Structures are given as structure tokens and as C-alpha cells.
Amino acid sequence: MREEILAQARARMEELTKPPRALGYLEEVALRLAALQGRVKPELGRGAVVVAAADHGVVAEGVSAYPQEVTRQMVLNFLRGGAAINQFA
């Protein structure tokens, strides 16, 4: 049972919108919690994350690694629950 949960949790983590291993040791902690709790999406109780996103013209200054549309796409992904930040929340 635990190995199956661990495999499912690992597969779920790999589907999140983030570079592989971007969360470092926190990913291992999440996998251990999943195995300990016997659920693919472990729960820690009440918590909150505040995400602020804006179109503030940083792309026009040439200091962003990504085009302007990426911000919109990332926020939409946050709202769908498919990004790494959703795991913190």
C-alpha cells in the first residue's frame, strides 16, 4: 500500500508545473508525508499562501527570462491548482 501511494505521489509531483526537483528537499518531505499518511496528496492542516502577480512592464525592460504571456498562463495554472505554489497552499 505505502509503495503504491509513494509511486502515485511521485507521479503527481512530476506532473506539476515546475522544473524537476525545483523544490529540493521539500519534495522529499512531501513524498514522505504522502507515504506516512497513506494518501497521494498529504494534508498538514490549515495554511495560507498569498500570491501577487502583475503586469508591471518588467518584460519591456529586458530583464525577464520569459515573455509577458507567461505571467498570465502561470496565474491561470495557479487557479487550476496545477503549479508548485498550490502544494504550499
N, C-alpha and C positions, 0 to 999 in steps of 0.2 A: 504494500500500500504506500509506504513512505517513498520508495523509489519511483513509483508511478507519479505521485504528486510532485516530487522533485523534478522529474523529467518534464511534466506538464508546465510547471512554474518556469523552468529554464526556457522552454519553447515560447511561452508567453512573453518573457522578458526580451527574447531575441526579436520579437515582433514589434516592440515599442520603437517609436521614432526617436532614435538616439544612436550615436556611434557605438560600436561594440565596446563593452567594458567602460563606457563613459562615466559611470557612477562608481567605478573602482570597487573598494571593499564593501560598499553599501549594497551592491548587487549580491554578493555572497551572503550578507546578513539577511537580505530579503529571501533568498533561497532557503536558508536555514530556518527562518521563521515559517515559511511555507511547509517545510517538512515537519517541523515541530507541531504546528497547528493542524496538519493534515488537510490543508486547503491550498489551492493554487494561488489564490490572492489573499495573503495573510492580512490580519487586522490588528491594529495597535490601539484602537480606541480613538477618541476624539483628537483631532488635529486640524490645522489650517495652513494653507499656503496662499499668499497673495501674489498674484502675477500682474505686473503692469506692462502693457505693451502699447507702443505709439508709433505713429508715422511722423518722425521728427526731422527728417531730411538728412540723416547721417549718411545715407547712400550717396546723396549728391556731393558730399564732401570727399567721397572716395576712400573712406576708412572702414567700410563694411565689407566683409568677405562674401556677402550674399546679396542678390538683387532684392529690390523693395518688395516684390510679391511674396518672398519667403516669409516675411513677418505675418502677413495675412494668412498664409497657409498654415503656419505654426499655430497661430491663435485658434484657427478652426479645428486643428488637430487637438489642441488643449480642450476645447469644448466637447469634442467627441470622446475624450478620455484616452487617447492613443499616444500620449507623449510621456517622456520620463518624469516631467513635473507632476503628472497625475499620480504617480506612485508615491511621491512625497505627501500629496494631499490625502 
